[in-house]
């Protein structure tokens, strides 16, 4: 996962030794009993999304000290480009470009990756909205680090028993293999660019839903797009699929998948 220097929260390398029980730190003063009680025997890839650089850096450092592979980003658009490469997302709601609830909904619409909201918004309504947006848990700042670790492990345990997200999407004559990123129509392979595939996959994941243009831009392109980006890629997709009916324009709203 590539991150720009302005987005990544960097931390000096801490040596990790890998064994049958997963990665663990080569560190004095931390017993295995403590690690087992804290549930930290297995390292995880964790994305910390928080505009508070100092707070995010501190959390990333502590996660790494406990054997996790953690990285921090400070914007919602960057998070939408990075979440596919991690096991868990710790998401603040106060972000400079997008509201954290929007980011949570966008991730949940196409992925089952666990998301824990970690925020200063502590009202009951905020918690309800966060859980309704698709968060697996909601933690209010300030929090105890051991409590956060316990919540991470509880969420990951539940995630192991959830059905996997569909890796193949069938829509009439259209077949999308999410794992191999291949698309075929009537058994014939259709060559798409990375962004064309992401756009088609997002639409196909919600075949009966009109997806707003703003959401398409945020989720597929993040913060790197121009005003005509969606229209250009929709036009290209229609051409490659051989029928404009595959992608339907709903004026003033966005796009939805059609039947060709």
C-alpha atoms as an extended CHARMM CRD file, in Angstrom:
* protein
*
       260  EXT
         1         1  UNK       CA              0.0000000000        0.0000000000        0.0000000000  PROA      1               0.0000000000
         2         2  UNK       CA              1.5570000000        3.2480000000       -1.1410000000  PROA      2               0.0000000000
         3         3  UNK       CA              0.9930000000        6.3860000000        0.8190000000  PROA      3               0.0000000000
         4         4  UNK       CA              2.2500000000        9.9200000000        0.2180000000  PROA      4               0.0000000000
         5         5  UNK       CA              4.5100000000       11.4550000000        2.8150000000  PROA      5               0.0000000000
         6         6  UNK       CA              1.7770000000       13.9320000000        3.7370000000  PROA      6               0.0000000000
         7         7  UNK       CA             -0.7240000000       11.1640000000        4.5030000000  PROA      7               0.0000000000
         8         8  UNK       CA              1.2550000000        8.3740000000        6.0920000000  PROA      8               0.0000000000
         9         9  UNK       CA              2.0030000000        8.4720000000        9.7840000000  PROA      9               0.0000000000
        10        10  UNK       CA              5.4700000000        7.0140000000        9.9280000000  PROA      10              0.0000000000
        11        11  UNK       CA              7.0310000000        5.2160000000       12.8520000000  PROA      11              0.0000000000
        12        12  UNK       CA             10.5950000000        3.9120000000       13.3640000000  PROA      12              0.0000000000
        13        13  UNK       CA             10.9000000000        0.2060000000       12.6220000000  PROA      13              0.0000000000
        14        14  UNK       CA             10.2700000000       -2.1210000000       15.5560000000  PROA      14              0.0000000000
        15        15  UNK       CA             11.6650000000       -5.6330000000       15.0790000000  PROA      15              0.0000000000
        16        16  UNK       CA              8.9890000000       -8.3210000000       14.8280000000  PROA      16              0.0000000000
        17        17  UNK       CA              9.5730000000      -12.0200000000       14.9810000000  PROA      17              0.0000000000
        18        18  UNK       CA              7.1150000000      -14.3330000000       13.2190000000  PROA      18              0.0000000000
        19        19  UNK       CA              6.2870000000      -17.7920000000       14.4330000000  PROA      19              0.0000000000
        20        20  UNK       CA              3.4640000000      -20.3180000000       14.5010000000  PROA      20              0.0000000000
        21        21  UNK       CA              1.3950000000      -18.0770000000       16.7350000000  PROA      21              0.0000000000
        22        22  UNK       CA              1.8130000000      -15.0240000000       14.4890000000  PROA      22              0.0000000000
        23        23  UNK       CA              4.1730000000      -12.0320000000       14.7360000000  PROA      23              0.0000000000
        24        24  UNK       CA              5.3480000000      -10.8090000000       18.1070000000  PROA      24              0.0000000000
        25        25  UNK       CA              7.7680000000       -8.1710000000       19.2440000000  PROA      25              0.0000000000
        26        26  UNK       CA             11.3220000000       -8.8980000000       20.2800000000  PROA      26              0.0000000000
        27        27  UNK       CA             10.8850000000       -6.7250000000       23.3270000000  PROA      27              0.0000000000
        28        28  UNK       CA             11.9320000000       -7.0030000000       26.9390000000  PROA      28              0.0000000000
        29        29  UNK       CA              9.5540000000       -6.4490000000       29.8200000000  PROA      29              0.0000000000
        30        30  UNK       CA              6.3320000000       -7.6440000000       28.1210000000  PROA      30              0.0000000000
        31        31  UNK       CA              5.4110000000      -11.1930000000       29.1200000000  PROA      31              0.0000000000
        32        32  UNK       CA              3.5670000000      -13.6660000000       26.9240000000  PROA      32              0.0000000000
        33        33  UNK       CA              0.9430000000      -13.9500000000       29.6590000000  PROA      33              0.0000000000
        34        34  UNK       CA              0.1710000000      -10.2490000000       29.2990000000  PROA      34              0.0000000000
        35        35  UNK       CA             -0.0910000000      -10.6230000000       25.5260000000  PROA      35              0.0000000000
        36        36  UNK       CA             -2.4710000000      -13.5730000000       25.8360000000  PROA      36              0.0000000000
        37        37  UNK       CA             -4.6840000000      -11.7300000000       28.3220000000  PROA      37              0.0000000000
        38        38  UNK       CA             -4.7980000000       -8.7060000000       26.0270000000  PROA      38              0.0000000000
        39        39  UNK       CA             -5.5650000000      -10.9430000000       23.0430000000  PROA      39              0.0000000000
        40        40  UNK       CA             -2.6160000000       -9.6250000000       21.0560000000  PROA      40              0.0000000000
        41        41  UNK       CA             -0.9120000000      -12.8140000000       19.9680000000  PROA      41              0.0000000000
        42        42  UNK       CA             -1.7160000000      -12.2960000000       16.3140000000  PROA      42              0.0000000000
        43        43  UNK       CA             -0.6530000000       -9.1820000000       14.4600000000  PROA      43              0.0000000000
        44        44  UNK       CA             -3.1710000000       -7.4390000000       12.2410000000  PROA      44              0.0000000000
        45        45  UNK       CA             -3.0220000000       -4.8480000000        9.4890000000  PROA      45              0.0000000000
        46        46  UNK       CA             -4.8010000000       -1.8170000000       10.9200000000  PROA      46              0.0000000000
        47        47  UNK       CA             -5.6550000000        1.4630000000        9.1780000000  PROA      47              0.0000000000
        48        48  UNK       CA             -5.9740000000        4.4570000000       11.5170000000  PROA      48              0.0000000000
        49        49  UNK       CA             -8.0130000000        7.2730000000        9.9480000000  PROA      49              0.0000000000
        50        50  UNK       CA             -7.6820000000       10.4580000000       12.0140000000  PROA      50              0.0000000000
        51        51  UNK       CA             -6.9970000000       14.0910000000       11.1260000000  PROA      51              0.0000000000
        52        52  UNK       CA             -5.2900000000       14.5930000000       14.5150000000  PROA      52              0.0000000000
        53        53  UNK       CA             -1.7610000000       13.7670000000       13.4000000000  PROA      53              0.0000000000
        54        54  UNK       CA             -0.3060000000       13.6300000000       16.9170000000  PROA      54              0.0000000000
        55        55  UNK       CA             -3.0840000000       11.3990000000       18.2110000000  PROA      55              0.0000000000
        56        56  UNK       CA             -2.8990000000        9.1270000000       15.1750000000  PROA      56              0.0000000000
        57        57  UNK       CA              0.8760000000        8.8490000000       15.4220000000  PROA      57              0.0000000000
        58        58  UNK       CA              0.6190000000        7.8930000000       19.0970000000  PROA      58              0.0000000000
        59        59  UNK       CA             -1.9920000000        5.2250000000       18.3720000000  PROA      59              0.0000000000
        60        60  UNK       CA             -0.0640000000        3.8230000000       15.4030000000  PROA      60              0.0000000000
        61        61  UNK       CA              3.0630000000        3.6350000000       17.5840000000  PROA      61              0.0000000000
        62        62  UNK       CA              1.2540000000        1.7340000000       20.3370000000  PROA      62              0.0000000000
        63        63  UNK       CA             -0.3620000000       -0.6580000000       17.8800000000  PROA      63              0.0000000000
        64        64  UNK       CA              3.0390000000       -1.4080000000       16.3580000000  PROA      64              0.0000000000
        65        65  UNK       CA              4.5340000000       -1.9380000000       19.7970000000  PROA      65              0.0000000000
        66        66  UNK       CA              1.9610000000       -4.6940000000       20.2530000000  PROA      66              0.0000000000
        67        67  UNK       CA              2.9090000000       -6.4570000000       17.0290000000  PROA      67              0.0000000000
        68        68  UNK       CA              0.3630000000       -4.9960000000       14.6320000000  PROA      68              0.0000000000
        69        69  UNK       CA              1.1060000000       -3.5480000000       11.2010000000  PROA      69              0.0000000000
        70        70  UNK       CA             -0.4640000000       -0.1240000000       11.5380000000  PROA      70              0.0000000000
        71        71  UNK       CA             -0.5390000000        2.8870000000        9.2390000000  PROA      71              0.0000000000
        72        72  UNK       CA             -2.2640000000        6.2350000000        9.6240000000  PROA      72              0.0000000000
        73        73  UNK       CA             -3.9890000000        8.5100000000        7.0950000000  PROA      73              0.0000000000
        74        74  UNK       CA             -5.6570000000       11.8280000000        7.8180000000  PROA      74              0.0000000000
        75        75  UNK       CA             -8.3460000000       12.1300000000        5.1370000000  PROA      75              0.0000000000
        76        76  UNK       CA            -11.4360000000       10.1920000000        4.1740000000  PROA      76              0.0000000000
        77        77  UNK       CA            -10.5470000000       10.0760000000        0.4860000000  PROA      77              0.0000000000
        78        78  UNK       CA             -7.1890000000        8.4730000000        1.2460000000  PROA      78              0.0000000000
        79        79  UNK       CA             -8.8970000000        5.9730000000        3.5510000000  PROA      79              0.0000000000
        80        80  UNK       CA            -11.2150000000        4.9170000000        0.7000000000  PROA      80              0.0000000000
        81        81  UNK       CA             -8.1500000000        4.1460000000       -1.3930000000  PROA      81              0.0000000000
        82        82  UNK       CA             -6.3420000000        2.2410000000        1.3650000000  PROA      82              0.0000000000
        83        83  UNK       CA             -8.8690000000        0.1380000000        3.2880000000  PROA      83              0.0000000000
        84        84  UNK       CA             -8.7750000000       -2.8710000000        0.9310000000  PROA      84              0.0000000000
        85        85  UNK       CA             -5.2200000000       -3.6840000000        2.0270000000  PROA      85              0.0000000000
        86        86  UNK       CA             -5.9250000000       -3.9700000000        5.7700000000  PROA      86              0.0000000000
        87        87  UNK       CA             -7.7750000000       -6.2170000000        8.2370000000  PROA      87              0.0000000000
        88        88  UNK       CA             -9.4330000000       -3.4860000000       10.2870000000  PROA      88              0.0000000000
        89        89  UNK       CA            -10.2120000000        0.2440000000       10.1130000000  PROA      89              0.0000000000
        90        90  UNK       CA            -10.1710000000        2.5810000000       13.1250000000  PROA      90              0.0000000000
        91        91  UNK       CA            -12.1420000000        5.5650000000       11.8690000000  PROA      91              0.0000000000
        92        92  UNK       CA            -12.5400000000        9.0410000000       13.3480000000  PROA      92              0.0000000000
        93        93  UNK       CA            -15.6100000000       11.0310000000       12.2870000000  PROA      93              0.0000000000
        94        94  UNK       CA            -13.9370000000       14.4600000000       12.1620000000  PROA      94              0.0000000000
        95        95  UNK       CA            -12.0430000000       14.4330000000        8.8610000000  PROA      95              0.0000000000
        96        96  UNK       CA            -10.9770000000       17.4100000000        6.7310000000  PROA      96              0.0000000000
        97        97  UNK       CA            -12.6310000000       16.3410000000        3.4660000000  PROA      97              0.0000000000
        98        98  UNK       CA            -15.4520000000       13.8740000000        4.2030000000  PROA      98              0.0000000000
        99        99  UNK       CA            -17.6230000000       13.1420000000        7.1770000000  PROA      99              0.0000000000
       100       100  UNK       CA            -16.5430000000        9.8920000000        8.7960000000  PROA      100             0.0000000000
       101       101  UNK       CA            -20.0720000000        8.5090000000        8.5190000000  PROA      101             0.0000000000
       102       102  UNK       CA            -19.8690000000        8.8940000000        4.7240000000  PROA      102             0.0000000000
       103       103  UNK       CA            -16.5730000000        7.0290000000        4.6990000000  PROA      103             0.0000000000
       104       104  UNK       CA            -18.0480000000        4.2440000000        6.8350000000  PROA      104             0.0000000000
       105       105  UNK       CA            -21.0910000000        3.8870000000        4.5500000000  PROA      105             0.0000000000
       106       106  UNK       CA            -18.8990000000        3.8290000000        1.4600000000  PROA      106             0.0000000000
       107       107  UNK       CA            -16.6850000000        1.0610000000        2.8600000000  PROA      107             0.0000000000
       108       108  UNK       CA            -19.6190000000       -0.9730000000        4.1200000000  PROA      108             0.0000000000
       109       109  UNK       CA            -21.4410000000       -0.7620000000        0.7810000000  PROA      109             0.0000000000
       110       110  UNK       CA            -18.7970000000       -2.8900000000       -0.9280000000  PROA      110             0.0000000000
       111       111  UNK       CA            -16.8200000000       -4.5880000000        1.8400000000  PROA      111             0.0000000000
       112       112  UNK       CA            -17.2710000000       -6.5600000000        5.0380000000  PROA      112             0.0000000000
       113       113  UNK       CA            -14.0070000000       -5.3240000000        6.5510000000  PROA      113             0.0000000000
       114       114  UNK       CA            -14.4370000000       -4.5260000000       10.2710000000  PROA      114             0.0000000000
       115       115  UNK       CA            -14.7420000000       -0.8220000000       11.0940000000  PROA      115             0.0000000000
       116       116  UNK       CA            -14.5250000000        0.6440000000       14.5810000000  PROA      116             0.0000000000
       117       117  UNK       CA            -15.4200000000        4.3080000000       14.9300000000  PROA      117             0.0000000000
       118       118  UNK       CA            -13.0740000000        6.0800000000       17.3690000000  PROA      118             0.0000000000
       119       119  UNK       CA            -14.2790000000        9.6270000000       17.9350000000  PROA      119             0.0000000000
       120       120  UNK       CA            -14.8830000000       12.4700000000       20.3740000000  PROA      120             0.0000000000
       121       121  UNK       CA            -18.5720000000       12.5280000000       19.3900000000  PROA      121             0.0000000000
       122       122  UNK       CA            -20.0410000000       10.8930000000       22.4510000000  PROA      122             0.0000000000
       123       123  UNK       CA            -23.8010000000       11.4090000000       22.3360000000  PROA      123             0.0000000000
       124       124  UNK       CA            -26.2310000000        8.5130000000       22.0700000000  PROA      124             0.0000000000
       125       125  UNK       CA            -27.4420000000        9.8220000000       18.6970000000  PROA      125             0.0000000000
       126       126  UNK       CA            -23.8820000000        9.9060000000       17.3250000000  PROA      126             0.0000000000
       127       127  UNK       CA            -23.3550000000        6.3100000000       18.4290000000  PROA      127             0.0000000000
       128       128  UNK       CA            -26.6290000000        5.1910000000       16.8430000000  PROA      128             0.0000000000
       129       129  UNK       CA            -25.7860000000        6.9550000000       13.5670000000  PROA      129             0.0000000000
       130       130  UNK       CA            -22.3400000000        5.3660000000       13.5340000000  PROA      130             0.0000000000
       131       131  UNK       CA            -23.6920000000        1.8620000000       14.0250000000  PROA      131             0.0000000000
       132       132  UNK       CA            -26.4150000000        2.4710000000       11.4440000000  PROA      132             0.0000000000
       133       133  UNK       CA            -23.7280000000        3.5870000000        8.9850000000  PROA      133             0.0000000000
       134       134  UNK       CA            -22.2100000000        0.1160000000        9.2780000000  PROA      134             0.0000000000
       135       135  UNK       CA            -19.6350000000        0.3970000000       12.0640000000  PROA      135             0.0000000000
       136       136  UNK       CA            -18.9710000000       -2.7850000000       14.0330000000  PROA      136             0.0000000000
       137       137  UNK       CA            -18.2600000000       -0.8860000000       17.2470000000  PROA      137             0.0000000000
       138       138  UNK       CA            -18.1380000000        2.6750000000       18.5590000000  PROA      138             0.0000000000
       139       139  UNK       CA            -15.4530000000        3.9730000000       20.9480000000  PROA      139             0.0000000000
       140       140  UNK       CA            -15.5560000000        7.4670000000       22.4680000000  PROA      140             0.0000000000
       141       141  UNK       CA            -12.3820000000        9.4920000000       23.0920000000  PROA      141             0.0000000000
       142       142  UNK       CA            -10.6870000000        9.5680000000       25.5100000000  PROA      142             0.0000000000
       143       143  UNK       CA            -10.5140000000        5.7950000000       25.8540000000  PROA      143             0.0000000000
       144       144  UNK       CA             -8.3210000000        3.2400000000       27.5830000000  PROA      144             0.0000000000
       145       145  UNK       CA             -5.8640000000        1.5500000000       25.2310000000  PROA      145             0.0000000000
       146       146  UNK       CA             -6.4840000000       -1.8990000000       26.7530000000  PROA      146             0.0000000000
       147       147  UNK       CA            -10.2180000000       -1.4430000000       26.2220000000  PROA      147             0.0000000000
       148       148  UNK       CA             -9.6080000000       -0.5310000000       22.5780000000  PROA      148             0.0000000000
       149       149  UNK       CA             -7.4420000000       -3.6290000000       22.1160000000  PROA      149             0.0000000000
       150       150  UNK       CA            -10.1500000000       -5.7970000000       23.6650000000  PROA      150             0.0000000000
       151       151  UNK       CA            -12.7630000000       -4.2910000000       21.3600000000  PROA      151             0.0000000000
       152       152  UNK       CA            -10.5270000000       -4.9040000000       18.3290000000  PROA      152             0.0000000000
       153       153  UNK       CA            -10.1680000000       -8.5570000000       19.2480000000  PROA      153             0.0000000000
       154       154  UNK       CA            -13.9170000000       -8.9230000000       19.8820000000  PROA      154             0.0000000000
       155       155  UNK       CA            -14.7400000000       -7.4140000000       16.5000000000  PROA      155             0.0000000000
       156       156  UNK       CA            -12.1880000000       -9.6260000000       14.7430000000  PROA      156             0.0000000000
       157       157  UNK       CA            -13.6090000000      -12.7360000000       16.4350000000  PROA      157             0.0000000000
       158       158  UNK       CA            -17.0720000000      -11.8850000000       15.1680000000  PROA      158             0.0000000000
       159       159  UNK       CA            -15.7050000000      -11.1800000000       11.6910000000  PROA      159             0.0000000000
       160       160  UNK       CA            -14.3350000000      -14.7340000000       11.4430000000  PROA      160             0.0000000000
       161       161  UNK       CA            -17.8740000000      -16.1000000000       11.5900000000  PROA      161             0.0000000000
       162       162  UNK       CA            -19.3910000000      -13.7390000000        9.0520000000  PROA      162             0.0000000000
       163       163  UNK       CA            -20.0520000000      -15.0540000000        5.5170000000  PROA      163             0.0000000000
       164       164  UNK       CA            -17.4150000000      -13.8500000000        3.0510000000  PROA      164             0.0000000000
       165       165  UNK       CA            -18.2100000000      -10.9860000000        0.7200000000  PROA      165             0.0000000000
       166       166  UNK       CA            -19.2040000000      -12.2520000000       -2.7180000000  PROA      166             0.0000000000
       167       167  UNK       CA            -16.1380000000      -12.5680000000       -4.9210000000  PROA      167             0.0000000000
       168       168  UNK       CA            -18.1700000000      -13.0650000000       -8.0860000000  PROA      168             0.0000000000
       169       169  UNK       CA            -21.0250000000      -10.8920000000       -9.3090000000  PROA      169             0.0000000000
       170       170  UNK       CA            -23.4280000000      -12.2790000000      -11.9090000000  PROA      170             0.0000000000
       171       171  UNK       CA            -25.8410000000       -9.8730000000      -13.5840000000  PROA      171             0.0000000000
       172       172  UNK       CA            -27.5850000000      -11.3580000000      -16.5740000000  PROA      172             0.0000000000
       173       173  UNK       CA            -24.9770000000      -11.9120000000      -19.2800000000  PROA      173             0.0000000000
       174       174  UNK       CA            -22.3820000000       -9.9910000000      -17.2810000000  PROA      174             0.0000000000
       175       175  UNK       CA            -19.8950000000      -11.7600000000      -14.9940000000  PROA      175             0.0000000000
       176       176  UNK       CA            -17.4920000000       -9.9070000000      -12.6890000000  PROA      176             0.0000000000
       177       177  UNK       CA            -14.7530000000      -11.8270000000      -10.8720000000  PROA      177             0.0000000000
       178       178  UNK       CA            -13.8060000000       -9.5210000000       -8.0040000000  PROA      178             0.0000000000
       179       179  UNK       CA            -10.7630000000      -11.5600000000       -6.9390000000  PROA      179             0.0000000000
       180       180  UNK       CA             -9.0630000000      -11.6580000000      -10.3410000000  PROA      180             0.0000000000
       181       181  UNK       CA            -10.5740000000       -8.3240000000      -11.4730000000  PROA      181             0.0000000000
       182       182  UNK       CA            -11.8290000000       -9.8900000000      -14.7100000000  PROA      182             0.0000000000
       183       183  UNK       CA            -15.0470000000       -9.0840000000      -16.5480000000  PROA      183             0.0000000000
       184       184  UNK       CA            -16.7580000000      -11.1760000000      -19.1980000000  PROA      184             0.0000000000
       185       185  UNK       CA            -19.8980000000      -10.6490000000      -21.2480000000  PROA      185             0.0000000000
       186       186  UNK       CA            -21.5420000000      -13.6830000000      -22.8710000000  PROA      186             0.0000000000
       187       187  UNK       CA            -18.3550000000      -15.5970000000      -22.0250000000  PROA      187             0.0000000000
       188       188  UNK       CA            -16.1490000000      -13.0700000000      -23.8250000000  PROA      188             0.0000000000
       189       189  UNK       CA            -13.5190000000      -11.2620000000      -21.7800000000  PROA      189             0.0000000000
       190       190  UNK       CA            -13.8740000000       -7.4810000000      -21.6050000000  PROA      190             0.0000000000
       191       191  UNK       CA            -10.6480000000       -5.5750000000      -20.9970000000  PROA      191             0.0000000000
       192       192  UNK       CA            -11.0990000000       -2.7110000000      -18.5290000000  PROA      192             0.0000000000
       193       193  UNK       CA             -8.7890000000       -0.2270000000      -16.9080000000  PROA      193             0.0000000000
       194       194  UNK       CA             -8.4450000000       -0.2610000000      -13.1040000000  PROA      194             0.0000000000
       195       195  UNK       CA            -10.8540000000        2.6440000000      -12.6120000000  PROA      195             0.0000000000
       196       196  UNK       CA            -13.3480000000        1.2860000000      -15.1480000000  PROA      196             0.0000000000
       197       197  UNK       CA            -13.4000000000       -2.0050000000      -13.2330000000  PROA      197             0.0000000000
       198       198  UNK       CA            -13.8270000000       -0.2510000000       -9.8750000000  PROA      198             0.0000000000
       199       199  UNK       CA            -16.6960000000        1.8220000000      -11.2700000000  PROA      199             0.0000000000
       200       200  UNK       CA            -18.4690000000       -1.1800000000      -12.8000000000  PROA      200             0.0000000000
       201       201  UNK       CA            -17.9400000000       -3.2880000000       -9.6720000000  PROA      201             0.0000000000
       202       202  UNK       CA            -19.4210000000       -0.5820000000       -7.4380000000  PROA      202             0.0000000000
       203       203  UNK       CA            -22.4980000000       -0.2580000000       -9.6530000000  PROA      203             0.0000000000
       204       204  UNK       CA            -22.8990000000       -4.0400000000       -9.9200000000  PROA      204             0.0000000000
       205       205  UNK       CA            -22.6650000000       -4.4350000000       -6.1390000000  PROA      205             0.0000000000
       206       206  UNK       CA            -25.9020000000       -2.4210000000       -5.8990000000  PROA      206             0.0000000000
       207       207  UNK       CA            -27.8010000000       -3.3530000000       -9.0810000000  PROA      207             0.0000000000
       208       208  UNK       CA            -31.1230000000       -1.8120000000       -8.0230000000  PROA      208             0.0000000000
       209       209  UNK       CA            -29.6910000000        1.3570000000       -6.5170000000  PROA      209             0.0000000000
       210       210  UNK       CA            -28.9710000000        4.7340000000       -8.0740000000  PROA      210             0.0000000000
       211       211  UNK       CA            -25.4970000000        5.6870000000       -6.8580000000  PROA      211             0.0000000000
       212       212  UNK       CA            -24.9000000000        9.4590000000       -6.6130000000  PROA      212             0.0000000000
       213       213  UNK       CA            -22.1350000000       10.9550000000       -8.7160000000  PROA      213             0.0000000000
       214       214  UNK       CA            -20.4590000000       12.3720000000       -5.5900000000  PROA      214             0.0000000000
       215       215  UNK       CA            -20.2180000000        8.9250000000       -4.0080000000  PROA      215             0.0000000000
       216       216  UNK       CA            -18.7660000000        7.4210000000       -7.1840000000  PROA      216             0.0000000000
       217       217  UNK       CA            -16.1230000000       10.1380000000       -7.2690000000  PROA      217             0.0000000000
       218       218  UNK       CA            -15.2080000000        9.7240000000       -3.6140000000  PROA      218             0.0000000000
       219       219  UNK       CA            -15.0940000000        5.9400000000       -3.6110000000  PROA      219             0.0000000000
       220       220  UNK       CA            -13.4730000000        5.2400000000       -6.9740000000  PROA      220             0.0000000000
       221       221  UNK       CA            -11.2200000000        8.2670000000       -7.4100000000  PROA      221             0.0000000000
       222       222  UNK       CA            -10.7470000000        9.6290000000       -3.9040000000  PROA      222             0.0000000000
       223       223  UNK       CA             -9.4040000000       13.1810000000       -4.1500000000  PROA      223             0.0000000000
       224       224  UNK       CA             -7.8960000000       12.7680000000       -7.6330000000  PROA      224             0.0000000000
       225       225  UNK       CA            -10.5750000000       13.6450000000      -10.1670000000  PROA      225             0.0000000000
       226       226  UNK       CA            -11.8940000000       16.3040000000      -12.5090000000  PROA      226             0.0000000000
       227       227  UNK       CA            -15.4440000000       17.4280000000      -13.2070000000  PROA      227             0.0000000000
       228       228  UNK       CA            -15.9320000000       15.1170000000      -16.2060000000  PROA      228             0.0000000000
       229       229  UNK       CA            -14.2100000000       12.0580000000      -14.7450000000  PROA      229             0.0000000000
       230       230  UNK       CA            -17.3450000000        9.9650000000      -14.1830000000  PROA      230             0.0000000000
       231       231  UNK       CA            -18.9230000000       10.8230000000      -17.5400000000  PROA      231             0.0000000000
       232       232  UNK       CA            -15.7440000000        9.9210000000      -19.4140000000  PROA      232             0.0000000000
       233       233  UNK       CA            -15.4130000000        6.5280000000      -17.7240000000  PROA      233             0.0000000000
       234       234  UNK       CA            -19.1360000000        5.7500000000      -18.0600000000  PROA      234             0.0000000000
       235       235  UNK       CA            -18.9200000000        6.4720000000      -21.7790000000  PROA      235             0.0000000000
       236       236  UNK       CA            -15.8670000000        4.2380000000      -22.1090000000  PROA      236             0.0000000000
       237       237  UNK       CA            -17.5550000000        1.4130000000      -20.1690000000  PROA      237             0.0000000000
       238       238  UNK       CA            -20.6600000000        1.5850000000      -22.3430000000  PROA      238             0.0000000000
       239       239  UNK       CA            -18.5010000000        1.3170000000      -25.4310000000  PROA      239             0.0000000000
       240       240  UNK       CA            -16.5660000000       -1.6880000000      -24.1480000000  PROA      240             0.0000000000
       241       241  UNK       CA            -19.7470000000       -3.4570000000      -23.0190000000  PROA      241             0.0000000000
       242       242  UNK       CA            -21.2820000000       -2.7780000000      -26.4270000000  PROA      242             0.0000000000
       243       243  UNK       CA            -24.5590000000       -1.2530000000      -25.2050000000  PROA      243             0.0000000000
       244       244  UNK       CA            -25.3370000000        2.0310000000      -23.4620000000  PROA      244             0.0000000000
       245       245  UNK       CA            -28.1250000000        0.2280000000      -21.5780000000  PROA      245             0.0000000000
       246       246  UNK       CA            -25.6240000000       -1.3960000000      -19.2360000000  PROA      246             0.0000000000
       247       247  UNK       CA            -25.2100000000        1.8900000000      -17.3400000000  PROA      247             0.0000000000
       248       248  UNK       CA            -28.2820000000        4.0500000000      -16.8880000000  PROA      248             0.0000000000
       249       249  UNK       CA            -28.0190000000        7.7700000000      -16.1950000000  PROA      249             0.0000000000
       250       250  UNK       CA            -30.5260000000        9.1560000000      -13.6880000000  PROA      250             0.0000000000
       251       251  UNK       CA            -30.3880000000       12.8800000000      -14.3560000000  PROA      251             0.0000000000
       252       252  UNK       CA            -29.5010000000       15.0610000000      -11.4300000000  PROA      252             0.0000000000
       253       253  UNK       CA            -28.7070000000       12.0640000000       -9.2300000000  PROA      253             0.0000000000
       254       254  UNK       CA            -26.1810000000        9.5660000000      -10.5920000000  PROA      254             0.0000000000
       255       255  UNK       CA            -25.9760000000        6.1630000000      -12.2760000000  PROA      255             0.0000000000
       256       256  UNK       CA            -27.2690000000        2.6240000000      -11.8880000000  PROA      256             0.0000000000
       257       257  UNK       CA            -26.5090000000       -0.7150000000      -13.5290000000  PROA      257             0.0000000000
       258       258  UNK       CA            -28.8390000000       -1.7150000000      -16.3410000000  PROA      258             0.0000000000
       259       259  UNK       CA            -29.3760000000       -4.9480000000      -18.2750000000  PROA      259             0.0000000000
       260       260  UNK       CA            -27.7790000000       -4.1550000000      -21.6200000000  PROA      260             0.0000000000
